[in-house]
Amino acid sequence: MKKITKHLCLLIISMLFVGFACMAQNAVMKTYVIERDIPGAGQFTPEKLKDISKTSCTVLKEMGPQIQWIQSYVTGDKIFCVYKAENIELIKEHAKRGGFPANAIYEVSTVISPATAN
């Protein structure tokens, strides 16, 4: 019985450690909006957008979990991307490795929505 109790305690401690490590990792992730000047972006074909997305995902996979792509908004001559990252340097490194412009990078301080009015 002592052996089972000891193993159970070790398991619980390990689970707590992993849980706290995950929470700590998520706590340092910041949200960024990246403005990319890309002439004609709004006219890109679905295939071109798919290729761009694949390139971005490949670079992100190589860089690890400290940077994540949330979504992007394609407009006439710009793409606005929302990322989570530990720091702005990771955003710049992703752009460099992927061959993407990062003309402006903004750290999000607060998110509001229509629900904020209530």
Secondary structure as a PSIPRED ss2 file (coil, helix, strand):
# PSIPRED VFORMAT (PSIPRED V4.0)

   1 M C   1.000  0.000  0.000
   2 K H   0.000  1.000  0.000
   3 K H   0.000  1.000  0.000
   4 I H   0.000  1.000  0.000
   5 T H   0.000  1.000  0.000
   6 K H   0.000  1.000  0.000
   7 H H   0.000  1.000  0.000
   8 L H   0.000  1.000  0.000
   9 C H   0.000  1.000  0.000
  10 L H   0.000  1.000  0.000
  11 L H   0.000  1.000  0.000
  12 I H   0.000  1.000  0.000
  13 I H   0.000  1.000  0.000
  14 S H   0.000  1.000  0.000
  15 M H   0.000  1.000  0.000
  16 L H   0.000  1.000  0.000
  17 F H   0.000  1.000  0.000
  18 V H   0.000  1.000  0.000
  19 G H   0.000  1.000  0.000
  20 F H   0.000  1.000  0.000
  21 A H   0.000  1.000  0.000
  22 C H   0.000  1.000  0.000
  23 M H   0.000  1.000  0.000
  24 A H   0.000  1.000  0.000
  25 Q H   0.000  1.000  0.000
  26 N H   0.000  1.000  0.000
  27 A H   0.000  1.000  0.000
  28 V C   1.000  0.000  0.000
  29 M C   1.000  0.000  0.000
  30 K E   0.000  0.000  1.000
  31 T E   0.000  0.000  1.000
  32 Y E   0.000  0.000  1.000
  33 V E   0.000  0.000  1.000
  34 I E   0.000  0.000  1.000
  35 E E   0.000  0.000  1.000
  36 R E   0.000  0.000  1.000
  37 D E   0.000  0.000  1.000
  38 I C   1.000  0.000  0.000
  39 P C   1.000  0.000  0.000
  40 G C   1.000  0.000  0.000
  41 A H   0.000  1.000  0.000
  42 G H   0.000  1.000  0.000
  43 Q H   0.000  1.000  0.000
  44 F C   1.000  0.000  0.000
  45 T C   1.000  0.000  0.000
  46 P H   0.000  1.000  0.000
  47 E H   0.000  1.000  0.000
  48 K H   0.000  1.000  0.000
  49 L H   0.000  1.000  0.000
  50 K H   0.000  1.000  0.000
  51 D H   0.000  1.000  0.000
  52 I H   0.000  1.000  0.000
  53 S H   0.000  1.000  0.000
  54 K H   0.000  1.000  0.000
  55 T H   0.000  1.000  0.000
  56 S H   0.000  1.000  0.000
  57 C H   0.000  1.000  0.000
  58 T H   0.000  1.000  0.000
  59 V H   0.000  1.000  0.000
  60 L H   0.000  1.000  0.000
  61 K H   0.000  1.000  0.000
  62 E H   0.000  1.000  0.000
  63 M H   0.000  1.000  0.000
  64 G C   1.000  0.000  0.000
  65 P C   1.000  0.000  0.000
  66 Q C   1.000  0.000  0.000
  67 I E   0.000  0.000  1.000
  68 Q E   0.000  0.000  1.000
  69 W E   0.000  0.000  1.000
  70 I E   0.000  0.000  1.000
  71 Q E   0.000  0.000  1.000
  72 S E   0.000  0.000  1.000
  73 Y E   0.000  0.000  1.000
  74 V E   0.000  0.000  1.000
  75 T C   1.000  0.000  0.000
  76 G C   1.000  0.000  0.000
  77 D C   1.000  0.000  0.000
  78 K E   0.000  0.000  1.000
  79 I E   0.000  0.000  1.000
  80 F E   0.000  0.000  1.000
  81 C E   0.000  0.000  1.000
  82 V E   0.000  0.000  1.000
  83 Y E   0.000  0.000  1.000
  84 K E   0.000  0.000  1.000
  85 A E   0.000  0.000  1.000
  86 E C   1.000  0.000  0.000
  87 N C   1.000  0.000  0.000
  88 I H   0.000  1.000  0.000
  89 E H   0.000  1.000  0.000
  90 L H   0.000  1.000  0.000
  91 I H   0.000  1.000  0.000
  92 K H   0.000  1.000  0.000
  93 E H   0.000  1.000  0.000
  94 H H   0.000  1.000  0.000
  95 A H   0.000  1.000  0.000
  96 K H   0.000  1.000  0.000
  97 R H   0.000  1.000  0.000
  98 G H   0.000  1.000  0.000
  99 G C   1.000  0.000  0.000
 100 F C   1.000  0.000  0.000
 101 P C   1.000  0.000  0.000
 102 A C   1.000  0.000  0.000
 103 N C   1.000  0.000  0.000
 104 A E   0.000  0.000  1.000
 105 I E   0.000  0.000  1.000
 106 Y E   0.000  0.000  1.000
 107 E E   0.000  0.000  1.000
 108 V C   1.000  0.000  0.000
 109 S C   1.000  0.000  0.000
 110 T C   1.000  0.000  0.000
 111 V C   1.000  0.000  0.000
 112 I C   1.000  0.000  0.000
 113 S C   1.000  0.000  0.000
 114 P H   0.000  1.000  0.000
 115 A H   0.000  1.000  0.000
 116 T H   0.000  1.000  0.000
 117 A H   0.000  1.000  0.000
 118 N C   1.000  0.000  0.000
